[in-house]
Amino acid sequence: MASGGVVSGGACDQSGSGQASLRALGELFRHSLAVWKMIHSGVGPQTFYERRLAFFASQTEGASLVKRKLDEVYQTSLDIPDLLYDSLIAHPLEDIILVHRCLFHGQPSFVGGDLERLCL
């Protein structure tokens, strides 16, 4: 952001259709809109998710953490823990949409964990 903060959006897709980029842009828009509303309404973050959004969107420590992480150069490979779950989830629309769940051993909850963890 021009103020120095960071707003993110992400998605994944293995089909090669490019839909992940579109969904990531949609999430980036929703996050940007939420941050804009927090700034312009004068109403601060109400939930943990909103507090994390505000933390990284501000020009304080959150944006500095992201910049430091992006600037790091790693000399070793990343060790990924074993998967605890790795399976398709059955649901009524599975003929057109696949839902897959995976979870690593010791993985923190997606939105949970420390405020300083950029996972939105």
C-alpha distances in whole Angstrom, upper triangle without the diagonal:
4,5,5,5,6,7,10,13,17,20,23,26,29,31,29,29,25,25,22,20,20,20,17,15,17,16,12,13,15,12,10,13,14,11,11,15,15,13,15,18,19,20,18,18,22,22,21,19,17,17,16,13,12,13,10,8,9,9,12,14,13,10,13,15,13,12,16,17,16,18,21,24,26,30,31,31,29,32,32,34,36,36,37,37,36,38,37,37,40,39,40,38,38,40,37,34,34,33,33,33,32,32,32,35,33,30,28,27,24,22,24,25,23,20,18,19,16,18,17
4,5,7,9,11,14,17,20,24,27,30,33,34,32,32,28,28,26,23,23,23,20,18,20,19,15,16,18,16,13,15,16,13,13,16,16,14,16,19,19,21,20,20,24,25,24,22,20,20,19,16,15,15,13,10,10,9,13,16,15,12,14,17,15,14,18,19,18,19,23,25,28,32,34,34,32,35,35,37,40,39,41,40,40,41,41,41,44,43,44,42,42,44,40,38,38,37,37,36,36,36,36,38,36,33,31,31,28,26,28,28,26,22,21,22,19,21,21
4,6,9,11,15,18,21,25,28,31,34,36,34,34,30,30,27,25,25,25,22,20,22,20,17,17,18,16,13,15,16,12,12,15,15,12,14,17,17,19,17,18,22,23,22,21,18,18,17,14,13,13,11,8,7,6,10,13,12,10,12,15,14,14,17,19,18,19,22,26,28,32,34,34,32,35,35,37,40,39,40,40,40,42,42,41,44,43,45,43,43,45,42,39,39,37,37,37,36,35,36,38,35,32,30,30,27,25,26,26,24,20,19,20,18,21,20
4,7,10,13,17,20,23,26,30,32,34,33,33,29,29,26,24,25,24,21,20,21,20,16,17,19,16,14,17,17,13,14,17,16,14,17,20,19,21,19,19,22,23,22,20,18,17,16,14,12,12,9,8,7,5,8,10,10,7,9,12,11,10,13,15,14,16,19,22,25,28,30,30,29,32,32,34,37,36,38,38,38,40,40,40,43,42,44,42,42,44,41,38,38,36,36,35,34,33,33,35,33,30,28,28,25,23,24,24,21,18,16,18,16,19,18
4,7,10,14,17,21,24,27,30,32,31,31,27,27,24,22,22,22,18,17,19,17,14,15,16,12,11,14,14,10,12,15,14,12,16,18,18,18,16,16,19,19,18,16,14,14,12,10,9,8,6,4,5,5,7,9,8,5,8,10,9,10,13,14,14,16,19,22,24,28,29,29,27,30,29,31,34,34,35,35,35,37,37,36,39,39,40,39,39,41,38,35,35,33,32,31,31,30,30,32,30,27,24,24,22,19,21,21,18,15,13,15,12,15,15
4,7,10,13,17,20,23,26,28,27,27,24,23,20,18,19,18,15,14,16,14,11,13,14,10,10,13,13,10,12,15,14,14,17,19,19,19,17,16,19,18,17,15,13,13,11,9,9,9,5,5,7,8,10,11,8,6,9,10,8,9,13,13,12,15,17,20,22,26,27,26,25,27,26,28,31,30,32,31,31,33,33,33,36,35,37,35,35,38,35,31,31,29,29,28,27,27,27,29,27,24,22,22,19,17,19,19,17,14,12,13,10,12,12
4,7,11,14,18,21,24,26,25,25,21,20,17,16,16,15,12,11,12,10,7,9,10,7,6,10,10,8,11,13,13,13,16,18,19,18,16,15,18,17,16,13,12,13,10,7,9,10,7,6,9,11,13,14,10,9,13,13,10,12,16,15,14,17,20,22,24,28,28,27,25,27,26,28,30,29,30,30,30,31,31,30,33,32,34,32,32,34,31,28,28,26,26,26,25,25,26,28,27,23,21,20,17,15,18,18,17,14,13,13,10,11,10
4,7,11,14,17,20,22,22,21,18,17,14,12,13,12,9,9,10,8,5,9,10,7,8,12,12,11,13,16,16,17,19,21,22,21,19,17,19,18,16,13,13,14,11,9,11,12,9,9,13,14,16,16,12,11,14,14,11,13,16,14,14,17,19,21,22,26,26,25,23,25,23,25,27,26,27,27,26,27,27,27,30,29,31,29,29,31,28,25,25,23,23,22,22,22,23,26,24,21,19,18,15,14,17,18,17,15,14,12,9,9,8
4,7,11,14,17,19,19,18,15,13,10,9,10,8,5,6,7,5,4,8,8,7,9,12,12,13,15,17,17,19,21,22,23,22,21,18,20,18,17,13,14,16,13,11,14,15,12,12,16,18,20,19,16,15,18,17,14,16,19,17,16,20,21,23,24,27,27,25,23,25,23,25,26,25,26,25,24,25,24,24,27,26,28,25,25,27,24,21,21,20,20,20,20,20,22,25,24,20,19,18,14,13,17,18,19,17,16,14,11,10,8
4,7,11,14,16,16,15,13,11,8,8,9,7,4,7,9,7,7,11,11,11,13,15,16,16,19,20,21,22,25,26,27,26,24,21,22,20,19,15,16,18,15,14,17,18,15,16,19,21,22,21,18,17,20,18,15,17,20,17,16,20,21,22,23,26,25,23,21,22,20,22,23,21,23,22,21,21,21,21,24,24,25,23,23,25,22,19,18,17,17,17,17,18,19,22,22,18,18,17,13,13,17,18,19,18,17,15,11,9,8
4,7,11,12,13,13,10,9,5,7,9,6,5,9,9,8,10,13,13,13,16,18,18,19,22,23,24,26,27,28,30,28,27,24,25,22,21,17,19,21,18,17,20,21,19,19,23,25,26,25,21,21,23,21,18,21,23,20,19,23,23,24,24,27,26,23,21,22,20,21,22,20,21,20,18,19,18,18,21,20,22,20,19,21,18,15,14,13,13,14,15,16,18,22,22,18,18,17,13,14,18,20,21,21,20,17,14,12,11
4,7,9,10,11,9,8,5,8,10,8,8,12,13,12,14,16,17,17,19,22,22,23,25,27,28,29,31,32,34,32,30,27,28,25,24,20,22,24,21,20,24,24,22,23,26,28,29,28,24,23,26,23,20,23,24,21,20,23,24,24,24,26,25,22,20,21,18,20,20,18,20,18,16,16,16,17,19,20,22,19,18,19,17,14,13,12,11,13,13,15,17,21,22,18,19,18,15,17,20,21,23,23,22,19,16,14,14
4,6,7,8,8,7,5,9,11,10,10,14,14,14,16,19,19,20,22,24,25,26,28,30,31,32,34,35,37,35,34,30,31,28,27,24,26,28,25,24,27,28,25,26,30,31,32,31,28,27,29,27,24,26,28,24,23,26,26,27,26,28,27,23,22,22,20,21,21,19,21,18,16,16,14,16,18,19,20,17,16,17,14,12,11,11,11,13,14,17,19,23,24,21,22,21,18,20,23,25,27,27,26,23,20,18,17
4,6,8,9,10,9,12,14,13,14,17,18,18,20,22,23,24,26,28,29,30,32,33,34,36,38,39,40,39,37,34,35,32,30,27,29,31,28,27,31,31,28,29,33,34,35,34,30,30,31,29,26,28,29,26,24,27,27,27,26,28,26,23,21,22,19,21,20,18,21,18,15,15,14,17,19,20,21,19,16,17,15,13,11,12,12,14,14,17,19,23,25,22,24,23,20,23,26,27,29,29,29,25,23,20,20
4,5,8,8,9,12,13,14,15,17,18,19,21,23,24,25,27,29,30,31,33,34,36,37,39,40,42,40,39,36,36,34,33,29,31,33,31,29,33,33,31,31,35,36,38,37,33,32,34,32,29,31,32,29,27,30,30,30,29,31,29,26,25,26,23,25,24,22,24,21,18,17,16,18,19,20,21,18,15,15,13,12,11,13,13,16,17,21,22,26,28,25,27,26,23,25,29,30,32,32,32,28,26,23,23
4,6,8,9,10,12,13,14,16,18,19,20,22,24,25,26,28,30,31,32,34,35,37,38,40,41,40,39,36,37,35,33,30,32,34,31,29,33,33,30,31,34,35,37,36,32,31,33,31,28,29,31,28,26,29,29,28,28,30,29,26,25,26,24,26,26,24,26,24,21,20,19,21,23,23,24,21,19,19,16,15,15,16,17,19,20,23,24,28,30,27,28,27,24,27,30,31,33,33,32,28,26,24,23
4,5,8,9,10,12,13,15,16,18,19,21,22,24,25,26,28,30,31,32,34,35,37,38,40,39,38,35,36,34,33,29,31,33,31,29,32,33,30,30,34,35,37,36,33,31,34,32,29,30,32,29,27,30,31,31,31,33,32,29,28,29,27,29,28,26,28,26,23,22,20,21,23,22,23,19,18,18,14,14,14,16,17,20,21,24,26,30,32,29,30,28,25,27,30,32,34,33,32,29,26,24,23
4,5,6,7,9,10,11,13,15,16,17,19,21,22,23,25,26,27,29,31,32,33,35,37,36,35,32,34,32,31,27,28,31,28,26,29,30,27,27,30,32,34,33,30,28,30,29,26,27,29,26,24,27,28,28,29,31,30,28,26,28,26,28,28,26,29,26,23,23,21,23,24,24,25,21,20,20,17,15,16,17,18,21,22,24,26,30,31,28,28,27,24,25,28,30,31,31,30,27,24,22,21
4,5,5,6,8,10,11,12,14,15,17,18,20,21,23,24,26,27,29,30,31,33,35,33,33,30,31,29,28,25,26,28,26,24,27,28,26,26,29,31,33,32,29,28,30,29,25,27,30,27,25,28,29,30,30,32,32,29,27,29,26,28,28,26,27,25,22,22,20,20,22,21,21,18,18,18,14,13,14,15,16,19,20,23,25,29,30,26,27,25,21,23,26,28,30,29,29,26,22,20,19
4,5,5,6,9,10,10,12,14,15,16,18,20,21,22,24,26,27,28,30,31,33,32,30,28,29,26,25,22,23,26,23,21,24,25,23,23,26,28,30,29,25,24,27,25,22,24,26,23,22,25,26,27,26,29,28,26,24,25,23,25,25,23,25,22,20,20,19,19,22,21,22,19,18,19,16,14,14,14,15,17,18,20,22,26,26,23,23,22,18,20,23,25,26,26,25,22,19,17,16
4,5,5,6,9,10,10,12,14,15,16,18,20,21,22,24,26,27,28,30,32,31,30,27,29,27,26,22,23,25,23,20,23,24,21,21,25,26,28,28,24,23,25,24,21,22,25,22,20,23,25,26,26,29,29,26,25,27,25,27,28,26,28,26,24,24,22,23,25,25,26,22,22,23,19,17,18,18,19,20,21,23,24,28,29,25,25,24,20,21,24,26,27,26,25,22,19,17,16
4,5,5,6,9,10,11,13,14,15,17,19,20,21,23,25,26,27,28,30,29,29,26,28,26,26,22,23,25,23,20,23,25,22,22,25,27,29,29,26,24,27,26,23,24,27,25,23,26,28,29,30,33,32,30,28,30,28,30,30,28,29,27,25,25,23,23,25,24,24,21,21,22,18,16,18,18,19,21,22,24,27,30,31,27,27,25,21,21,25,27,28,27,26,24,20,19,17
4,5,5,6,9,10,11,12,14,15,17,18,20,21,23,24,26,27,29,27,26,24,25,23,23,19,20,23,20,18,21,23,21,20,24,26,28,28,24,23,26,25,22,24,26,24,23,26,28,29,29,32,32,29,27,28,26,27,28,25,27,24,23,22,21,20,22,21,22,19,19,20,17,15,16,15,17,18,20,21,24,27,28,24,23,21,18,18,22,24,25,24,24,21,18,16,14
4,5,5,6,9,10,10,12,14,15,16,18,20,21,22,24,25,27,26,25,22,24,22,21,17,18,20,18,16,19,20,17,17,21,23,24,24,20,20,22,21,18,20,23,20,19,23,24,25,26,29,29,26,24,26,24,26,27,25,26,24,23,23,22,22,24,23,25,22,22,24,20,18,18,17,18,19,19,21,23,26,26,22,22,20,16,16,20,22,23,21,21,18,15,13,11
4,5,5,6,9,10,10,12,14,15,16,18,20,21,22,24,26,25,24,22,24,23,22,18,18,21,19,16,19,20,18,17,20,22,24,25,21,20,23,22,19,21,24,22,20,23,25,27,28,31,31,29,27,29,27,29,30,28,30,28,27,27,25,25,27,26,27,24,25,26,22,20,21,20,21,22,23,25,26,30,29,26,25,23,19,19,23,24,25,23,22,21,17,16,13
4,5,5,6,9,10,11,12,14,15,17,19,20,21,22,24,23,23,21,22,21,21,17,17,20,18,15,18,20,18,17,21,23,25,26,22,21,25,24,21,23,26,24,23,26,28,30,31,34,34,32,29,31,29,30,31,29,30,28,26,26,25,24,26,24,25,22,23,24,21,18,20,19,21,22,23,24,27,30,30,26,25,22,19,18,22,24,25,23,23,21,18,16,13
4,5,5,6,8,10,11,12,14,15,17,18,20,21,23,21,20,18,19,18,17,13,14,17,15,12,15,17,15,15,18,21,23,23,19,19,22,21,18,21,23,22,21,24,26,28,28,32,32,29,27,28,26,27,29,26,27,25,25,25,24,23,25,24,25,22,23,25,22,19,20,18,19,20,21,22,24,27,26,23,21,19,15,14,18,20,21,19,19,17,14,12,9
4,6,5,6,9,10,11,12,14,15,16,18,20,21,20,19,17,19,18,18,14,14,16,14,11,14,16,13,12,16,18,20,20,17,16,19,19,16,18,21,20,18,22,24,26,27,31,31,29,27,29,27,29,30,28,29,28,27,28,27,26,29,27,28,26,27,28,25,22,23,22,22,23,23,24,26,29,28,24,23,21,17,16,19,21,21,19,18,17,13,13,10
4,5,5,6,9,10,10,12,14,15,16,18,20,19,19,17,19,19,19,16,14,17,16,13,15,17,15,13,17,19,22,23,19,18,22,22,19,21,24,23,22,25,27,30,31,34,35,33,31,33,31,32,34,32,32,31,30,30,29,28,30,28,29,27,28,29,26,23,24,23,25,25,26,27,29,32,31,27,26,23,20,18,22,24,24,21,21,20,17,16,13
4,5,5,6,9,10,11,12,14,15,16,18,17,17,15,16,15,16,13,12,15,14,11,13,16,15,13,17,20,22,22,19,19,22,22,20,22,25,24,23,27,28,31,32,35,35,34,31,32,30,31,33,30,31,29,29,29,27,26,28,26,27,25,26,28,25,23,24,22,24,24,25,26,28,30,29,26,24,21,18,16,19,22,22,19,20,19,16,15,11
4,5,5,6,9,10,11,12,14,15,17,16,14,12,14,14,14,10,9,12,11,7,10,12,11,10,13,16,18,19,15,15,19,18,16,19,22,21,20,24,25,28,29,33,33,31,29,30,28,30,31,29,30,29,29,29,28,27,29,28,29,27,28,31,28,25,25,23,24,24,24,25,26,29,27,24,22,19,16,14,17,19,19,16,17,16,13,12,9
4,5,5,6,9,10,11,12,14,16,15,15,14,16,16,16,13,11,14,13,9,10,13,11,9,12,15,17,19,16,15,18,19,17,19,22,21,21,24,26,29,30,34,34,33,31,33,31,33,34,33,33,32,32,33,32,31,33,31,32,30,31,33,30,27,28,26,27,27,28,28,29,32,31,27,25,23,20,17,20,22,21,18,18,18,15,15,12
4,5,5,6,9,10,10,12,14,14,14,13,15,16,17,14,12,14,15,11,12,15,14,12,14,17,20,21,18,18,22,22,20,22,25,25,24,27,30,32,34,38,38,36,34,36,34,35,37,35,35,34,34,34,33,31,33,31,32,30,31,33,30,28,29,27,29,28,30,30,32,34,33,29,27,24,21,19,22,24,23,20,21,21,18,17,14
4,5,5,6,9,10,10,12,11,11,9,11,12,13,11,8,11,12,8,9,13,13,10,13,16,18,20,17,17,21,21,19,22,25,24,24,27,29,32,33,37,37,36,33,35,33,34,35,33,33,32,32,33,32,30,32,30,31,30,31,34,31,28,29,27,28,27,28,28,30,32,30,27,24,22,19,16,19,21,20,17,18,18,16,16,12
4,5,5,6,9,10,11,10,10,9,12,13,14,11,8,10,10,7,7,10,10,7,9,13,15,16,14,14,18,18,17,19,22,22,22,25,27,30,32,35,36,35,32,34,33,34,36,34,34,34,34,35,34,33,35,33,35,33,34,37,34,31,31,29,30,29,30,29,31,33,31,27,25,23,20,17,19,21,19,16,17,17,15,16,13
4,5,5,6,8,10,11,11,11,14,16,17,15,12,13,14,11,10,13,13,10,11,14,17,19,17,16,20,21,20,21,25,25,24,27,30,33,34,38,39,38,36,37,36,37,39,38,38,37,37,38,37,35,37,36,36,35,36,38,35,32,33,32,33,32,33,33,34,36,34,31,28,26,24,21,23,24,23,20,20,21,19,19,16
4,5,5,5,8,8,9,10,12,14,16,14,11,13,15,12,11,15,15,12,14,17,19,21,19,19,23,24,22,24,27,27,27,30,32,36,37,41,41,40,38,39,37,38,40,38,38,37,38,38,37,35,37,35,36,34,36,38,35,33,34,32,33,32,33,33,35,37,35,32,29,26,24,21,23,25,24,20,21,22,20,20,17
4,6,6,6,6,6,7,10,12,14,13,9,10,12,10,8,12,13,10,11,15,16,18,16,17,20,21,21,23,26,26,26,29,31,34,36,40,40,39,36,38,36,37,39,37,37,37,37,38,37,36,38,36,37,36,37,40,37,34,35,32,33,32,33,32,34,35,33,30,27,25,23,19,21,22,21,17,19,20,18,19,16
4,6,6,7,8,10,13,15,17,16,12,12,14,12,9,12,13,10,10,13,15,17,16,16,20,21,21,22,25,26,26,28,30,34,36,40,40,40,37,39,38,39,41,40,40,39,40,41,40,39,41,39,40,39,40,42,39,37,37,35,36,35,35,35,36,38,35,32,29,28,25,22,23,25,23,19,20,21,20,21,19
4,6,8,10,12,15,18,19,18,15,16,18,15,13,16,17,13,14,16,18,21,20,20,23,25,24,25,28,29,29,31,34,37,39,43,44,43,41,42,41,42,44,43,43,42,42,43,42,40,42,40,41,39,41,43,40,38,39,37,38,37,38,37,39,41,39,35,32,30,28,25,26,28,26,23,24,25,23,24,21
4,5,8,11,13,16,18,18,14,15,18,15,13,17,18,15,15,18,20,23,21,22,25,26,26,28,31,31,31,34,36,39,41,45,45,44,42,43,42,42,44,43,42,41,42,43,41,40,41,39,40,39,41,43,40,38,39,37,38,37,38,37,39,41,38,35,32,30,28,24,26,27,26,23,24,26,24,24,22
4,6,10,12,15,17,17,14,14,17,15,12,15,17,15,14,17,18,21,20,21,24,25,25,27,30,30,31,33,35,39,40,44,45,44,41,43,42,42,44,43,43,42,43,43,43,41,43,41,42,41,43,45,42,40,40,38,39,38,39,38,39,40,38,35,32,30,28,24,25,26,25,21,23,25,24,24,22
4,7,8,12,14,15,11,12,15,14,11,14,17,15,15,18,19,21,20,21,24,25,25,27,29,30,31,33,35,38,40,44,44,43,40,41,40,40,42,40,40,39,40,41,40,38,40,38,39,38,40,43,40,37,38,36,36,35,36,35,36,38,35,32,29,27,25,22,22,24,23,19,21,23,22,22,20
4,6,9,11,12,8,8,12,11,8,11,14,13,12,16,16,18,16,18,21,22,22,24,26,27,28,30,32,35,37,40,40,40,37,38,37,37,39,37,37,37,38,39,38,36,39,37,39,38,39,42,40,36,37,34,35,33,34,32,33,35,32,29,26,24,23,19,19,21,19,16,18,20,19,20,18
4,6,8,8,5,5,9,8,7,10,12,12,12,16,16,17,15,17,20,20,20,23,25,25,26,29,30,33,34,38,38,37,34,35,33,33,35,34,33,33,34,35,35,33,35,34,35,35,36,39,37,33,33,31,31,29,30,29,30,31,29,26,22,20,19,15,16,17,16,13,15,17,16,16,14
4,7,8,6,7,10,11,10,13,15,15,16,19,19,20,18,20,23,23,23,26,28,27,29,32,33,36,36,40,40,38,35,36,34,34,35,33,33,32,33,34,34,32,34,32,34,34,35,38,36,33,33,30,30,29,29,28,30,31,28,25,22,19,19,15,15,17,16,14,17,18,18,17,15
4,5,5,6,9,10,10,12,14,15,16,20,19,19,17,20,22,21,21,25,26,25,27,30,31,34,34,37,37,35,32,32,30,30,31,30,29,28,30,31,30,28,30,29,31,31,32,35,33,30,30,27,27,25,26,24,26,27,24,22,18,16,15,11,11,14,14,11,15,15,15,14,12
4,5,5,6,9,10,10,13,14,15,19,18,17,15,17,20,18,19,22,23,22,24,27,27,31,31,34,33,32,29,29,27,27,28,27,26,26,28,29,29,27,30,29,31,31,32,35,33,30,29,26,26,23,23,22,23,24,21,18,15,13,12,8,8,10,10,8,11,12,12,12,10
4,5,5,6,9,10,11,12,14,18,17,17,14,16,19,18,17,21,22,21,22,25,26,29,29,33,32,31,27,28,26,26,27,26,25,25,26,27,27,25,28,27,29,28,29,32,30,27,26,23,23,21,22,20,22,23,21,18,15,12,11,7,8,11,11,9,11,11,11,9,7
4,5,5,6,8,10,10,12,16,16,16,13,15,19,18,17,21,22,22,23,26,27,30,31,34,34,33,30,31,29,29,31,29,29,28,29,30,30,28,31,30,32,31,32,35,32,29,29,26,26,25,25,24,25,27,25,22,18,16,14,11,12,14,13,10,13,13,12,12,9
4,5,5,6,9,10,11,14,13,13,11,14,16,16,16,19,21,20,22,25,26,29,30,33,33,32,29,30,28,29,31,30,29,29,31,32,32,31,33,32,34,34,35,38,35,32,31,28,28,26,26,25,26,27,24,21,18,16,15,11,12,12,11,8,10,12,12,12,11
4,5,5,6,8,10,13,12,12,9,11,14,13,13,16,18,17,19,21,22,25,26,30,29,28,25,26,25,25,28,27,27,27,28,29,30,29,32,31,33,32,33,36,33,30,29,26,26,24,24,22,23,24,21,18,15,14,12,9,10,10,9,6,7,8,8,8,8
4,6,6,6,9,12,12,13,9,11,14,14,13,16,18,17,18,21,23,26,27,30,30,29,27,28,27,27,30,28,29,28,29,30,30,29,32,31,33,32,32,35,32,29,29,26,26,25,25,24,24,26,24,21,18,16,14,11,13,14,13,9,10,11,9,9,8
4,6,5,6,10,10,11,9,10,14,14,14,16,18,18,20,22,24,27,28,32,32,32,29,31,29,30,33,32,32,32,33,34,34,33,35,34,36,35,36,39,36,33,32,30,30,28,28,27,28,29,27,24,21,19,17,14,15,16,14,10,11,13,11,13,11
4,6,6,8,7,8,5,8,11,10,11,14,15,16,17,20,21,24,26,29,30,29,27,28,27,28,31,30,31,31,32,34,34,33,36,36,38,37,37,40,37,34,33,31,30,28,28,26,26,28,25,22,19,18,17,14,14,14,11,8,8,10,10,12,12
4,5,8,8,8,4,5,9,9,8,11,13,13,14,17,18,22,23,27,27,27,25,26,26,27,30,29,30,30,31,32,33,32,35,35,37,36,36,38,36,32,32,29,29,27,26,25,25,27,24,21,19,19,16,14,15,15,13,9,8,9,8,10,10
4,7,8,10,7,7,11,12,11,12,15,16,16,18,21,24,26,30,30,30,28,30,29,30,33,32,33,33,33,35,35,34,37,36,38,36,36,39,36,33,33,30,30,29,29,28,28,30,28,25,22,21,19,16,18,18,16,13,12,13,11,13,12
4,5,8,7,7,10,12,12,13,15,17,17,19,21,25,27,31,32,31,29,32,31,32,35,35,35,35,36,38,38,37,40,39,41,40,40,43,40,37,36,34,34,32,32,30,31,32,30,27,24,24,21,19,20,19,17,13,12,15,13,16,15
4,7,7,6,8,11,11,11,14,16,16,17,20,23,26,29,31,31,29,32,32,33,36,36,37,37,38,40,40,40,43,42,44,42,43,45,42,39,39,36,36,35,34,32,32,34,31,28,26,26,24,21,22,21,18,15,14,16,15,18,18
4,6,6,7,9,11,11,13,15,16,17,19,23,25,28,30,30,28,31,30,32,35,35,36,37,37,40,40,40,43,42,45,43,43,46,43,40,39,37,36,34,33,31,31,32,29,27,24,25,23,21,21,19,16,13,11,14,14,17,18
4,6,5,6,9,10,10,12,14,15,17,20,22,25,27,27,25,27,27,29,32,32,33,34,35,37,38,38,41,41,44,42,42,45,43,39,38,35,34,32,31,29,28,29,26,24,22,22,21,19,19,17,14,11,9,12,12,16,17
4,5,5,7,9,10,11,13,14,16,19,21,25,25,25,23,25,25,26,29,29,30,31,32,34,35,35,38,38,40,39,39,41,39,35,34,32,31,29,28,26,25,27,24,21,19,20,18,16,16,15,12,9,7,9,9,12,13
4,5,5,6,9,10,11,12,15,18,20,24,25,25,23,26,26,28,31,31,32,33,33,35,36,36,39,39,41,39,39,41,39,35,35,32,32,30,29,27,27,29,26,24,22,22,20,18,19,18,15,13,10,11,10,13,14
4,5,5,6,9,10,10,12,16,18,22,23,24,23,25,26,28,31,31,33,34,34,37,38,38,41,41,44,42,42,44,41,38,37,35,33,32,30,29,28,29,26,24,22,23,22,20,21,19,16,14,11,12,12,16,17
4,6,5,6,9,10,11,15,16,20,21,21,19,22,22,24,27,28,29,30,31,33,35,35,38,39,41,40,39,42,39,36,35,32,31,29,27,25,24,25,23,20,19,20,19,18,18,16,13,12,8,9,9,13,15
4,5,5,6,9,10,14,15,19,20,20,18,21,21,23,26,27,28,29,29,32,33,33,36,37,39,37,37,39,37,33,32,30,28,27,25,24,23,25,23,20,19,20,18,17,18,16,14,13,10,10,8,11,13
4,5,5,6,9,12,15,18,20,21,20,23,23,26,29,29,31,32,32,35,36,36,40,40,42,40,40,42,39,36,35,33,31,30,28,27,26,28,26,23,22,24,21,21,22,20,18,16,13,13,12,15,17
4,5,5,6,10,12,16,18,19,18,21,22,24,28,29,31,32,32,35,36,37,40,41,44,42,41,43,41,37,36,34,32,31,28,27,25,27,25,23,22,23,22,21,22,20,17,17,13,13,13,16,19
4,5,5,9,10,14,15,16,14,17,18,21,24,25,27,28,28,31,33,34,37,38,41,39,38,40,38,34,33,30,29,27,25,23,22,23,22,19,19,21,19,19,20,18,16,16,12,11,11,14,16
4,6,8,11,14,16,16,15,19,19,22,26,26,29,29,29,32,33,34,37,38,40,38,37,39,37,33,32,30,29,28,26,25,23,25,24,22,21,23,21,21,22,21,19,18,15,14,12,15,17
4,7,10,13,15,16,17,20,21,24,28,29,31,32,32,35,36,37,41,42,44,42,41,43,40,37,36,34,32,31,29,28,26,28,26,24,24,26,24,24,25,23,21,21,17,17,15,18,21
4,6,10,12,13,13,17,19,22,25,27,29,30,30,33,35,36,40,41,44,42,41,43,40,37,35,33,31,30,27,26,24,25,24,22,23,25,23,24,24,22,21,21,17,16,16,18,21
4,7,9,11,12,16,18,21,25,26,29,31,30,33,35,37,41,42,45,43,41,43,41,38,36,34,32,31,28,27,24,26,25,23,24,27,25,26,27,25,23,24,20,19,19,21,24
4,6,8,9,12,15,18,22,24,27,28,28,31,33,35,39,40,43,42,40,42,40,37,34,33,30,29,26,24,22,23,22,21,23,25,24,26,26,24,23,24,20,19,19,21,24
4,7,10,13,16,19,22,25,28,30,29,33,35,37,41,43,46,44,42,43,42,39,36,35,32,31,27,26,23,24,24,23,25,28,27,29,29,27,26,27,24,22,22,24,27
4,7,9,12,16,19,21,24,26,26,30,32,34,38,40,43,42,39,41,40,37,34,33,29,28,25,23,20,21,21,21,23,26,25,27,27,25,25,27,24,22,22,23,27
4,6,9,13,16,18,21,23,23,26,28,31,35,37,40,38,36,38,36,33,31,29,26,25,21,20,17,19,19,18,21,24,23,25,26,24,24,26,23,21,21,21,25
4,6,10,13,15,18,20,20,23,26,28,32,34,37,36,33,35,34,31,28,26,23,21,18,17,14,15,15,15,17,20,19,22,22,20,21,23,20,18,18,18,22
4,6,10,12,15,18,18,21,24,27,30,33,36,35,32,35,34,31,28,26,22,20,17,15,12,12,13,13,16,19,19,22,22,20,21,24,22,19,19,19,23
4,7,9,12,14,14,18,21,23,26,29,32,31,29,31,31,27,24,22,18,16,13,11,8,9,11,10,14,16,16,19,20,18,20,22,21,18,18,17,20
4,7,9,12,13,17,20,22,25,28,32,31,29,31,31,28,24,22,18,16,12,10,6,6,8,9,12,15,16,19,19,18,20,23,22,18,19,18,21
4,6,9,10,14,17,19,23,26,30,29,27,29,29,26,23,20,16,14,10,9,6,6,9,10,14,16,17,21,20,20,22,25,24,21,22,20,23
4,6,7,10,14,16,19,22,26,26,23,26,26,23,19,17,13,10,7,6,4,6,9,9,13,14,15,19,19,19,22,25,24,21,21,19,21
4,7,10,13,15,18,21,25,25,23,26,26,23,19,17,13,10,7,5,5,5,9,9,12,13,15,18,18,19,22,24,25,21,22,20,22
4,6,10,11,14,17,21,21,19,22,22,19,16,13,10,7,5,5,7,9,12,11,14,14,14,18,18,20,23,25,26,22,23,20,21
4,7,10,13,16,20,19,17,19,20,17,13,11,7,6,4,7,9,11,14,13,16,16,16,19,21,22,25,27,27,24,23,20,21
4,6,9,13,16,16,13,16,17,14,11,9,6,6,7,10,12,15,18,16,19,18,17,21,22,24,27,29,30,26,25,22,23
4,6,9,13,13,9,12,13,11,7,6,4,6,9,12,15,18,21,19,21,19,18,21,23,25,29,30,31,27,26,23,23
4,6,10,11,8,12,13,10,8,5,6,7,10,13,17,19,21,19,20,18,18,20,22,25,28,29,30,27,26,23,22
4,7,9,7,10,12,10,8,8,9,11,14,17,20,22,25,23,24,22,21,23,25,28,31,32,34,30,30,26,25
4,6,6,9,10,9,9,8,11,12,16,19,23,25,27,25,25,22,21,23,25,29,32,32,34,31,30,26,25
4,6,8,9,9,10,11,14,16,20,23,26,29,30,28,29,26,25,26,28,32,35,35,37,34,32,29,27
4,5,6,6,8,9,13,16,19,22,26,29,31,28,29,26,24,26,28,32,35,35,36,33,31,27,26
4,5,5,5,8,11,14,17,20,24,27,29,27,27,25,23,25,28,31,34,34,36,32,31,27,26
4,6,8,11,13,17,20,24,27,30,32,30,31,28,27,29,32,34,37,38,39,35,33,30,28
4,7,10,13,17,20,23,27,30,32,29,30,28,25,27,30,33,36,36,37,33,31,28,26
4,7,10,13,16,20,23,26,28,25,26,24,22,23,26,29,32,32,33,30,27,24,23
4,6,10,13,17,20,23,25,23,24,22,20,22,25,27,30,31,31,28,26,23,22
4,7,10,13,17,20,22,19,20,18,16,19,21,24,27,28,28,25,23,20,19
4,7,10,13,17,19,16,18,16,15,18,20,22,25,26,27,23,22,19,19
4,7,10,13,15,13,15,13,12,15,17,19,23,24,25,21,20,17,17
4,7,10,12,10,13,12,11,15,16,18,21,23,23,19,19,16,17
4,7,9,7,9,9,10,14,14,15,18,20,21,17,18,15,16
4,6,5,9,10,11,15,15,15,18,20,20,17,18,15,18
4,6,9,11,13,16,16,15,18,21,21,18,19,17,20
4,6,9,12,15,13,12,14,18,18,15,17,16,19
4,6,8,11,10,10,13,15,16,12,14,12,15
4,6,8,7,6,9,12,13,10,12,10,13
4,6,5,7,10,12,14,11,12,10,11
4,6,8,11,12,13,10,10,7,8
4,7,9,9,11,9,9,6,6
4,7,8,10,9,10,8,9
4,7,8,7,10,9,11
4,5,6,9,10,12
4,6,8,9,10
4,6,9,11
4,6,9
4,6
4
